Amino acid sequence: MRNIRYNNQLALIEQMEAEGRILVIRPEKPIVVDRMEKNVKKLTDLYNEGYACAEKVLGRLIDSLKD
């Protein structure tokens, strides 16, 4: 049941993104860390990747907030 709800939410997000109603910031590559990851390098790399993804869409985000 939970997986169905999750998949429905993902479908809704993809639809709304395609319609231009929302801006989605997500990793470009698969995440390679565990839930309880202790490897600082892996965590730092993931943080930096997320930061870079956010920087790529920052201009669009600011423009959408102005409207």
C-alpha positions in Angstrom: 0.0 0.0 0.0 2.8 2.4 0.9 4.6 1.7 -2.3 1.5 2.5 -4.3 1.1 5.8 -2.6 4.8 6.6 -3.2 4.7 5.7 -6.9 1.5 7.8 -7.3 3.2 10.8 -5.7 6.3 10.4 -8.0 4.0 10.3 -11.0 2.2 13.5 -9.8 5.5 15.3 -9.3 6.7 14.3 -12.8 3.4 15.5 -14.3 3.5 18.8 -12.4 7.1 19.3 -13.4 6.4 18.7 -17.0 3.5 21.2 -16.9 5.9 23.8 -15.4 3.9 24.0 -12.2 6.7 23.0 -9.9 10.5 23.1 -9.9 12.1 19.9 -8.8 15.7 19.7 -7.5 17.0 16.2 -7.5 20.3 14.4 -7.9 21.4 13.8 -11.4 23.2 10.5 -10.5 22.0 7.6 -8.3 22.7 8.2 -4.7 25.5 5.9 -3.4 25.3 6.3 0.3 23.4 4.2 2.9 20.9 5.6 5.3 23.4 5.4 8.2 26.5 6.2 6.1 29.6 7.0 8.1 32.1 7.5 5.2 32.8 11.3 5.3 34.0 11.4 1.8 30.8 9.8 0.4 28.7 12.2 2.5 30.7 15.2 1.4 30.5 14.2 -2.3 26.7 13.8 -2.0 26.4 17.2 -0.3 28.5 18.8 -3.0 26.5 17.2 -5.7 23.3 18.5 -4.2 24.7 21.9 -3.9 25.7 21.9 -7.5 22.3 20.7 -8.6 20.7 23.6 -6.6 23.1 26.1 -8.2 22.0 24.9 -11.7 18.4 25.8 -11.1 18.9 28.8 -8.9 18.1 31.3 -11.7 14.8 29.6 -12.5 13.9 29.4 -8.9 14.5 33.2 -8.4 12.5 33.9 -11.6 9.6 31.8 -10.4 9.5 33.6 -7.0 9.3 37.0 -8.8 6.1 36.0 -10.6 
